[in-house]
Amino acid sequence: MKKEKIRSLALPYYARKDVLEAIFNFSNKREVAPRYFDSFGKRPDSFQYPSDILALVKKGASSFHCSEERWQDPLQLKTGMPESELNNLREGWDLIIDIDCNWIDYSKKAAVAIIKALEYRGVKNMAVKFSGNKGFHIIVPWEAFPEEINGIKTSAMFPEWPKAITGYIKELSRPILEDLMKESEADFLKVKGYFGVKCEKCNNLADARFEVTVRCDKCSPPHIETFKTSNENYREKKCPIHTKSELKEVSKKKFYYCSRCSIDSLESKSSFSERISIDIFKVLGLDLQLVSPRHLFRMPYSLHEKTALASIVLDKNKISEFEINDADPLKVVVKDFIPKVKKNEAKDLLLSSIDWYSSQKKEKEIDYSQIDKKDGAFEMPKIKIKDDYFPPIIQKILKGMNDGKKRALFILLNFFRSLGFPIEEVEEKIKKWNSRNNPPLKEGYIKAQLMWHARHHPVMPPNFDNEIYKEIGVFDTDNLTEKIKNPVAYVIAREKIDKKINKKTEDRIKTGKQNNFGKNIKK
């Protein structure tokens, strides 16, 4: 029904001169992509003339999306471009804060709270638009930011600095939104995930977990196990001695765990609030995924496929007065989405955000022994593994990468874990590998991947015939590779071959000694 409505609306709506010009003007130096209801058009793309937009609508385009980054020439963008090339091509970026809540009234409150937080940090000139569904987009234009901070080009710090600002604004707007929503909490009590016990260190909601003790009465003395689980209805365990006997639950204690701070209420009870707290971050619905390279968002005045409403520009001081009917395409009054700003207007906001982000990023060593591992861990045969046993593909990756580093990390983690390397040793190997990369992956990204792999049982790396190796430029073979399917199987085969060679060598040495001994006796 919505599709039919949009099809009937699209051509006369987008044909409006003021709508065409608004979309075209905003597209300047941005990557754009048309959407055809369920799929996007080719990327990269850009508009040379307003008539280009109308031509795409005639081909069935339902909406238009663009980058928050500004480029010297968007058409030079390519999938998988190195970070250094993207930085050279990027002229700047706008800060886009995406608010998306299940209830439009609460999205309005969140938008008001964020605007107040931005104004508190000196940003007075910003733009707001309705997303077209249940949320809002707030933009602080590139022109409001300083060109550099302490010799570092601001344009090159994408997405790190926009992410820092988004995180900082979350914290700054939290008390404002809490105050705005005091009368609304009753509605949210009905919604799972908005209330819970709060971690006092980071103000995020903690996860409920359970410490369970089970025993087998058939054993003498009784076999007793204590484990932690996030599932109250955990999978029943069996006795390792009486394998058909299920372990009986003796006790189950609820506790709280903060994944961000890696602490729990069993060890640090004072770090968790006893009161039930609303999770303001979930209410805000700030989309950190929007802050990522080449990510697109809906352009101002573009239609929305789910609602057939327009993504209209709003007065930041009249958000509370906004009604859904205001976004009816037949009633749209066009306004400029890029406000005039003062130079360095957002400098204080950026500096405060960087300081806040740095304080949140204090690195600490991961205690892998405390990680709650998933059941069903895969056990490798205990063999002595030398680096020489690694297949040519892995050897190539370990020399360092320019492109495809994240996919290479995925391969290495599964390779080392499947071979039974302890996670601490895997971390050491990955750090050495990353030091050879140009540029290296962010340490935080690597730690997040290590944490995930420490919690889950190993998965075999892709087979040699998988296209991934060619895509990242490390495909290589030798005689053994042609007979073996997988990198892990290759290592096991190499170890067996090495063992046989060593045994034959030892046998020859022993035989030689015996022959010499016999000759000496005869003499």
N, C-alpha and C positions, 0 to 999 in steps of 0.2 A: 504493500500500500504506500509506504514511504517512498519507495523507488519511483513509483508512478507519479507521485506528487512532485518529487524533485525533478523528474524528467520534464514534467509540464511547466515547472517553474524556472528551470535552469537557464534556458535560452533567453527568455524575456528579462530575467533578473540580471544575468551577467552582461546582457547587451546594453544595460544602462551605462551611459557615459561616465557618471560619477563613480559607479561601482568598478568599472573597468580601470579607471585612472587610479583609484585607491589601491587596488590589487597590484597594478603595474608599478606604481611609484614605490610601494613597499618592497617590491622584488629586486630593487636595484642592488647589484653586487651580492645577491644571495643565490644559492642553489634552490631551484624550485622543482616541484614534481606534481603533475596532475593525478588525481585519484579517480578511478572509474568504479565507483561503489566499493567493490571488494578487493581491488588490486590497484597498484600504483603504476604510473607510466615510467618511461625510461629515465635513468639518472646517469650523469647529471643533465640538467636542462636549465634554460633561462629564457626570459622573455625579451625579445628585441623591440617589439611594438605591442601596444594594447590589443591590437587585432589578433595577436598570437593566442591570447587567452580565449577569445571568442571562437577561434578555429578549433581549439581543443574541446570546448563545450559542444560544438557541433559534431565532434567525433565521439561524444558520450561522457566527457569529463564531468564529474559531479562536484568536486571540490579541489582546492589548490593548497599546497603545503610548501613551506620554505625553511631554510636553515636559520638558526640563531647566529651562525657565523657569517661574517662578510668576507668575500673573496675578491682578489684582484681580477680573476677570470674564473667563474664557477665551472665553465666548460672544460677546464684543464684538470678537474678532479677525476681521480680514478680510484676504484676499489683497491684497498690494500696499500695505498700510498704510504711511504715511510713518514714518521712523525716530523722529521726535519723538513720534508718537502711540503707537508701540510702547513707547517709554521711559516714557511717562506711565502706560501700562497695566501695565507690568511691575513687580512688587513685589520680585523678586529672582531668583536663579538658583542652581542646584546645580552644582558641578563634577562632571561625569561623565567619567571616563577609560575609554575603550573599548579593551580588549586583545583582539586577534583574531589568532591564529596558526594555521597549518595543522595544528599538532600541539598537543594539549591539554597535554602535559607541559611544553612550552616556554611556553605561555600561563601555566601555573602559576608558572614561574620568573619570568616578566615581572611577574606580579601581585605576587609576593613582593618583587621589586626595587623596584617603584613604591611599595609600602607602606612599605618601609624608607626610601625617599627622602622620602616625606611625613612620616614620623615624625621624620626628621632635621631637618625644618623646623618641628617643633613640633605637627604635626597627629596627634594620637593617636586621636581619635574619628572613624572613617570606617566606611563599610559596603561590603561586597563581595557580589556575587551572580554566579552562573553565568549566562552569556548564553543558555544553552539549546542551544548548538552546540559551539564549540571555544574560546570565550573567556570573559572576565570583565568586569564593569562595577564600577568603584570609584567611590563617591560621597562627596564632602565637602559636607555640607549648607550651604545658604545662611546658616543661623544662625551658622556658624563664621567668617564673613567680616565685616569692619567695614562699617558703613553707608556710610562715605565715606573717601576718601583725599585729603588736601589740598583739601578742598572739592568734590571730584568724587564724585557719587553712584555707588557701586559697582553698583547695579542698572542704571544707564544704560550701563555699560561692557561690555555683552554684544553681540557675542561676543569683543571685543578682549582683555579680561582673562582669561577662561577659556582662550583660545588661548595667551596668554602663559604661563599656568601650565602648560598641557600641554607646550609647548615646553621650558620650564625643567625640568619633571620628566623629560622625555626625557634631557636632559643630565645631570641629577643621578643618575638611575638607571642610566646607561650603565655606569660602572665596576662597579656592584654586579652587574648582569646578566652582564657579561663574566666576572666571577669565578664566578658560579653556573653558567656554561655552559662553563667550560674543558674539562670532560670530555665535552662534547657536540658540539664543533666538527666532529668527523668526519662526523656525520650531515648537517650543513649544507653541507659541501664538495660534496655531490652536488646541491645545489639552486642553480640559476642565479639570480643576483641577490643572494645573501647575502654573497658575498665579492667583493673588488675592491680597487683602489688607492684609498687614502683621501686626501682633501684635509686638510692639516694645519691649515688656518685655521678650518674649520667642522666638521671631523670627519665629514662626509658622504662617501659613496662617489662617486668621480668617474666620468664617462662615458668609455668608450674611444672615441677618434676616430682618423681617419687623414688624414695630409697626403700627397696624391698629386701626382706630377708626370707629365704626359703630353706627347707630342710628335707632330708630323706630319713624317715624313721626306720627303714629296713637296714640301714648301715649301723654298724656298731664300732666306734661311737658314731652318732648321727652325722651325716654329711650336711654341712651348712654353707650356704652362699649368700652374700649380700651384693646387690647390684643397683645401679641407678637407671631410670628409664623416664622418657618423656610421655609414655603411654600408660595411662592408669590400667587399661585392659591389655596388659602386656602378654606376649606369647609365653605360654607355659613352658617351663624348663624341665628337662629330664635329668635324673641322677646319672653322673658319669660312670658310676659303678654298676648300679642296677638300671641299665639303660632303658628299660620299659616302664620304670617307675617315675611318675611325675613328682616333682618337688612340691611340697606343701608350703603355702604361704604362712609365715610366722608373724610378720609385721609389715606394715606399709606406711611409711611416713612421708607426708607431703612437704616439699621444700621449694624454694624459688631460686632460679638461676638467671644471671644476666650474661647473655652471650657477648655483649659489647665489652664488659669489664672482666669477664671470665671469673666471676665470683658467685658463690651461692650462700643461701641463708643458713646452711649447716655449719659452714666455717666462719661466716661473717654475718651474724644475725642483725647487727646494728645497721648494716648497709642497706636494709630493705624496709620500706615503709609498711607498717601494719595496716594503714588505712587503704581503702580502695580508691584508686586514682584514675581519673579519665586520661586516656592517651591522646593528648592534644595533637601530637604529630600525625596520628591517623585521621583525626578530624581535618587537619590542614590538608592532608593528601598531597603534600609537596612531592612532585615527581622528579627525583634525582636522576632518573634515567633520561629525562629530557636534556640533562646537561651531559651530553656525550658527543664525540666527533660526528659531524654530518647528520645529526638527528634533526628531523623535520617537525614542525608544528603547524597547525592550521593557520592560514593567512587571514588577516582581517577581512571581513565581509564575505568570506567563503561560506558556502552552505555546509551543513552537517548531515551526513547520510542517515543517522539514526532518528533525527528529529525534524529534518527539513527546515531548520531554523538557521539564521545567519549569525556569523561570528562578529557581532557588532561592537564598535568602540563605545566606551562609556566614560562619563565624567567620574573621576575618582572620588569626588565628594558626594556622589549621588548613587553609590552602589546599593545602599539599603533600599532605595526606592525602585530598583530595577524589578521588572516583572517579565516573565517568559514571553508574553505577547509582544513585548517591545522588540523582540528579535524576529518577528514575522517579516519575511523578505518583502512583503508588499508594503510594509510601513517603514522600511529602513531609511534613516537620514544619515548620510555619510559624513564622518569626521576623520581628521588626520590621526593616525595611530602613532606617529613619531613626534614626541613633544620637543619643543625647543628647550635645551638644557644649558646650564652654566658650565664652563670648562672646569674640570676636576670636581664637579659637584658630588661625585660618588667616591672621592679619594678617601675620605674618612671611613666610609662604609667598607671599602676594600681593605684598608690597613687593619681595621678592627676585626674583619673576617679572617684575614691571614693570621693575626695573632691568636684568635680563638681556635682556628683550625690547627695551628702548631701545638697549642696546649692540649688539644684532644688527641694528637697524633704521637704522643710520647710512646716510643716503642718499648716493648717489654718482651723478654724471651718467652716463647711458648712452652708451657709444661705439658707435653703430649701425654704424659702418664695420667693427667687429670681429665683427658677428653673421653667423653662417653662414646665408646665405639659401637657401631652397629653389629648385630649378630651375624653369623655366617661368614666370618673372615676366612679368606682363602689362605691356605698354608702351602708354601713352596717346600720342596725337598731341600734339606740342609746341604748345600754344596758350597765349596769355596769358589768365589767368583772373582776373576781378574778382569780388569778393564779391556784387556786384549780379546776377551771372549765376545765383546759387544759387536753386533753386525755393523757393516759399513755405514748404513743409514744413521744409526745412533752415534757413531764416531763423528760423522759429519755435523750432526746437530751440536754435539759437545764442543766443537771448535768455535761456536758462537754464530749468531744469526743477525742479519740486518732486517729481514722481513719474516713474518709468520711466527714470531716468537711465542705468542699465546698458544698457538696450536702445537708448537714444538714443546712447550712446557707441559701441555696435556699428555703428549706422547711420552716424555721423560718420566713424569710422575707415575703413570700407569706401568711403564717399563720397570722402573726401580722397585715399585711396590709389589708388582707381580713376581719379582725375583726374590722377594722376602727381605729387602733391605729395611732396617729399622728407620722410622720416620726421621729421627735425628740425623742419621747418616744421609738420608735423602735430602734433607734441608741443606746440609753441608755441600753436597754435590751440586744442587741447584744453584746455590749462591756462587760457587766457582764458575758454573756455566754462565750465569747471568752477567758476571763481571766481564765476560768475553763478548757479550752482545753489544751491538751498536745501533741505537742506544739501548741500555739495559731496561728491562721491565721495572715498573714501580715495585718497591719492596713490599708495600701494603698489598698489592695484587698477589704477589707470590705467597705471602703469609696466609692470605685468605684461601688460596688453593691448597696449601699444605694442611691447613686446619680441616678443610673439607675432606681431603684424602685420608687424614688421620682418623676421621670419624667413620669412614665407609670402607668396606672390603675392596681389595684391588680388582680392577678390571683389566683384562689383557690389552696391550696396545694394539693399534690397527695392524692387520696383516700386511705383508710386503706389497701385495697387489693393490692396496688401497691408494686412491688418487691423491690423498693428502700429502704423501711424500713428494710427489711430483709438483704439487701446488706450492709447497714451501721450498722447493729447490734442493732437496737432499737425497733424492732417489739415487741409489747406487747398489750394485750387486757384486757377488763373488760366486765361486763354485758352490759353496754351501747354501747360499741364499736361494739358489735355483731349486734346491731340494727341500727346503724348509719353508713353512708358510708364515711363521710369526717370529718377531724379534726375541721373545722369551724362549721359544723352542730352539732358536738358533744358539742362544747362550748355553742351554742344557746340552745340546748336541756338541758344541765346541768343548765343553767341560769333559764330556765322555771321550771325545777324540783325544784330548790332552791326557786324560787318565790312561788310555790305552798306550799312547806313545811313551809315557813315563814308565809304565809297567814293562813294556818291551825293552826299554833302555836299561831298567833295573835288572831284568832277567839276563840281558846280554852281559852286563857287568858281573853278575853273579856267576854266570857260565864261564866267563873269562877267568875269573879268580880261581874257580875250581880246576880248570884246565892247567893253569899255571901251578897250582898246588900239587896236582898229580905229577907234573913234569919234574917238580923239585924232588918228590919222593923217589921217583925212578932214578934220579941222579944219585 
